[in-house]
Amino acid sequence: IACPWGGPAETVRHGETGLHVNPLDSGALAASILRLAGDPGLRAKLAAAGATAAGAYLAPRFVERVERVYDKIFERV
């Protein structure tokens, strides 16, 4: 469960890798907690997708992505 603004909005996709809630809406937060508590299938789905998505942020993959950006920049120069 994450706030849909800033960094979490980029890494947590609502309904795919987690759930978004407005941090000022305690009712929505409670509902999301209860939803996950009562739905083991949803928890497993979000956890698996989140683990896969997190792989993009591992150091080797991140470095590879940064290198591709630099390669494109140098190709233009």
Biotite code that builds the C-alpha atoms (Angstrom):
import biotite.structure as struc

atoms = struc.array([
    struc.Atom([0.000, 0.000, 0.000], chain_id="A", res_id=1, res_name="ILE", atom_name="CA", element="C"),
    struc.Atom([1.569, 3.260, -1.117], chain_id="A", res_id=2, res_name="ALA", atom_name="CA", element="C"),
    struc.Atom([0.816, 6.892, -1.755], chain_id="A", res_id=3, res_name="CYS", atom_name="CA", element="C"),
    struc.Atom([0.274, 7.513, -5.486], chain_id="A", res_id=4, res_name="PRO", atom_name="CA", element="C"),
    struc.Atom([2.630, 10.496, -5.568], chain_id="A", res_id=5, res_name="TRP", atom_name="CA", element="C"),
    struc.Atom([6.365, 10.796, -6.076], chain_id="A", res_id=6, res_name="GLY", atom_name="CA", element="C"),
    struc.Atom([8.601, 7.739, -6.066], chain_id="A", res_id=7, res_name="GLY", atom_name="CA", element="C"),
    struc.Atom([5.943, 5.217, -4.996], chain_id="A", res_id=8, res_name="PRO", atom_name="CA", element="C"),
    struc.Atom([3.757, 6.240, -7.929], chain_id="A", res_id=9, res_name="ALA", atom_name="CA", element="C"),
    struc.Atom([6.557, 5.186, -10.256], chain_id="A", res_id=10, res_name="GLU", atom_name="CA", element="C"),
    struc.Atom([7.347, 1.889, -8.571], chain_id="A", res_id=11, res_name="THR", atom_name="CA", element="C"),
    struc.Atom([3.980, 0.720, -7.243], chain_id="A", res_id=12, res_name="VAL", atom_name="CA", element="C"),
    struc.Atom([1.360, 0.226, -9.949], chain_id="A", res_id=13, res_name="ARG", atom_name="CA", element="C"),
    struc.Atom([-2.153, 0.218, -8.502], chain_id="A", res_id=14, res_name="HIS", atom_name="CA", element="C"),
    struc.Atom([-3.733, -3.206, -8.746], chain_id="A", res_id=15, res_name="GLY", atom_name="CA", element="C"),
    struc.Atom([-0.612, -4.713, -10.322], chain_id="A", res_id=16, res_name="GLU", atom_name="CA", element="C"),
    struc.Atom([2.240, -4.441, -7.812], chain_id="A", res_id=17, res_name="THR", atom_name="CA", element="C"),
    struc.Atom([0.393, -2.847, -4.922], chain_id="A", res_id=18, res_name="GLY", atom_name="CA", element="C"),
    struc.Atom([-2.437, -0.553, -3.971], chain_id="A", res_id=19, res_name="LEU", atom_name="CA", element="C"),
    struc.Atom([-2.506, 3.237, -3.958], chain_id="A", res_id=20, res_name="HIS", atom_name="CA", element="C"),
    struc.Atom([-4.279, 5.245, -1.282], chain_id="A", res_id=21, res_name="VAL", atom_name="CA", element="C"),
    struc.Atom([-4.446, 8.927, -0.528], chain_id="A", res_id=22, res_name="ASN", atom_name="CA", element="C"),
    struc.Atom([-2.375, 9.378, 2.656], chain_id="A", res_id=23, res_name="PRO", atom_name="CA", element="C"),
    struc.Atom([-4.967, 11.825, 3.969], chain_id="A", res_id=24, res_name="LEU", atom_name="CA", element="C"),
    struc.Atom([-7.772, 9.240, 3.693], chain_id="A", res_id=25, res_name="ASP", atom_name="CA", element="C"),
    struc.Atom([-7.555, 6.941, 6.698], chain_id="A", res_id=26, res_name="SER", atom_name="CA", element="C"),
    struc.Atom([-10.730, 5.161, 5.611], chain_id="A", res_id=27, res_name="GLY", atom_name="CA", element="C"),
    struc.Atom([-9.186, 4.221, 2.266], chain_id="A", res_id=28, res_name="ALA", atom_name="CA", element="C"),
    struc.Atom([-6.039, 3.022, 4.026], chain_id="A", res_id=29, res_name="LEU", atom_name="CA", element="C"),
    struc.Atom([-8.099, 0.878, 6.413], chain_id="A", res_id=30, res_name="ALA", atom_name="CA", element="C"),
    struc.Atom([-10.131, -0.523, 3.506], chain_id="A", res_id=31, res_name="ALA", atom_name="CA", element="C"),
    struc.Atom([-6.954, -1.426, 1.608], chain_id="A", res_id=32, res_name="SER", atom_name="CA", element="C"),
    struc.Atom([-5.468, -3.131, 4.658], chain_id="A", res_id=33, res_name="ILE", atom_name="CA", element="C"),
    struc.Atom([-8.660, -5.135, 5.189], chain_id="A", res_id=34, res_name="LEU", atom_name="CA", element="C"),
    struc.Atom([-8.840, -5.988, 1.495], chain_id="A", res_id=35, res_name="ARG", atom_name="CA", element="C"),
    struc.Atom([-5.314, -7.416, 1.543], chain_id="A", res_id=36, res_name="LEU", atom_name="CA", element="C"),
    struc.Atom([-5.855, -9.149, 4.875], chain_id="A", res_id=37, res_name="ALA", atom_name="CA", element="C"),
    struc.Atom([-8.909, -10.924, 3.498], chain_id="A", res_id=38, res_name="GLY", atom_name="CA", element="C"),
    struc.Atom([-7.581, -11.865, 0.070], chain_id="A", res_id=39, res_name="ASP", atom_name="CA", element="C"),
    struc.Atom([-4.538, -14.155, 0.094], chain_id="A", res_id=40, res_name="PRO", atom_name="CA", element="C"),
    struc.Atom([-4.726, -14.530, -3.692], chain_id="A", res_id=41, res_name="GLY", atom_name="CA", element="C"),
    struc.Atom([-4.438, -10.775, -4.192], chain_id="A", res_id=42, res_name="LEU", atom_name="CA", element="C"),
    struc.Atom([-1.553, -10.608, -1.718], chain_id="A", res_id=43, res_name="ARG", atom_name="CA", element="C"),
    struc.Atom([0.282, -13.349, -3.596], chain_id="A", res_id=44, res_name="ALA", atom_name="CA", element="C"),
    struc.Atom([-0.393, -11.728, -6.988], chain_id="A", res_id=45, res_name="LYS", atom_name="CA", element="C"),
    struc.Atom([0.841, -8.306, -5.848], chain_id="A", res_id=46, res_name="LEU", atom_name="CA", element="C"),
    struc.Atom([3.873, -9.805, -4.094], chain_id="A", res_id=47, res_name="ALA", atom_name="CA", element="C"),
    struc.Atom([4.935, -11.812, -7.143], chain_id="A", res_id=48, res_name="ALA", atom_name="CA", element="C"),
    struc.Atom([4.489, -8.881, -9.520], chain_id="A", res_id=49, res_name="ALA", atom_name="CA", element="C"),
    struc.Atom([6.272, -6.569, -7.094], chain_id="A", res_id=50, res_name="GLY", atom_name="CA", element="C"),
    struc.Atom([9.234, -8.922, -6.790], chain_id="A", res_id=51, res_name="ALA", atom_name="CA", element="C"),
    struc.Atom([9.521, -9.112, -10.570], chain_id="A", res_id=52, res_name="THR", atom_name="CA", element="C"),
    struc.Atom([9.240, -5.329, -10.950], chain_id="A", res_id=53, res_name="ALA", atom_name="CA", element="C"),
    struc.Atom([11.844, -4.772, -8.220], chain_id="A", res_id=54, res_name="ALA", atom_name="CA", element="C"),
    struc.Atom([14.375, -6.608, -10.375], chain_id="A", res_id=55, res_name="GLY", atom_name="CA", element="C"),
    struc.Atom([14.609, -3.499, -12.569], chain_id="A", res_id=56, res_name="ALA", atom_name="CA", element="C"),
    struc.Atom([16.136, -1.665, -9.615], chain_id="A", res_id=57, res_name="TYR", atom_name="CA", element="C"),
    struc.Atom([18.885, -4.183, -8.868], chain_id="A", res_id=58, res_name="LEU", atom_name="CA", element="C"),
    struc.Atom([22.331, -2.666, -9.338], chain_id="A", res_id=59, res_name="ALA", atom_name="CA", element="C"),
    struc.Atom([23.373, -4.605, -12.476], chain_id="A", res_id=60, res_name="PRO", atom_name="CA", element="C"),
    struc.Atom([20.143, -3.845, -14.316], chain_id="A", res_id=61, res_name="ARG", atom_name="CA", element="C"),
    struc.Atom([20.113, -0.247, -13.180], chain_id="A", res_id=62, res_name="PHE", atom_name="CA", element="C"),
    struc.Atom([23.705, 0.238, -14.332], chain_id="A", res_id=63, res_name="VAL", atom_name="CA", element="C"),
    struc.Atom([22.832, -1.340, -17.679], chain_id="A", res_id=64, res_name="GLU", atom_name="CA", element="C"),
    struc.Atom([19.933, 1.088, -18.138], chain_id="A", res_id=65, res_name="ARG", atom_name="CA", element="C"),
    struc.Atom([22.126, 4.075, -17.260], chain_id="A", res_id=66, res_name="VAL", atom_name="CA", element="C"),
    struc.Atom([24.803, 2.878, -19.684], chain_id="A", res_id=67, res_name="GLU", atom_name="CA", element="C"),
    struc.Atom([22.201, 2.709, -22.474], chain_id="A", res_id=68, res_name="ARG", atom_name="CA", element="C"),
    struc.Atom([21.236, 6.318, -21.781], chain_id="A", res_id=69, res_name="VAL", atom_name="CA", element="C"),
    struc.Atom([24.872, 7.410, -21.979], chain_id="A", res_id=70, res_name="TYR", atom_name="CA", element="C"),
    struc.Atom([25.367, 5.397, -25.161], chain_id="A", res_id=71, res_name="ASP", atom_name="CA", element="C"),
    struc.Atom([22.465, 7.233, -26.781], chain_id="A", res_id=72, res_name="LYS", atom_name="CA", element="C"),
    struc.Atom([23.845, 10.582, -25.656], chain_id="A", res_id=73, res_name="ILE", atom_name="CA", element="C"),
    struc.Atom([27.297, 9.834, -27.058], chain_id="A", res_id=74, res_name="PHE", atom_name="CA", element="C"),
    struc.Atom([25.813, 8.591, -30.329], chain_id="A", res_id=75, res_name="GLU", atom_name="CA", element="C"),
    struc.Atom([24.254, 12.024, -30.817], chain_id="A", res_id=76, res_name="ARG", atom_name="CA", element="C"),
    struc.Atom([27.452, 13.925, -30.063], chain_id="A", res_id=77, res_name="VAL", atom_name="CA", element="C"),
])
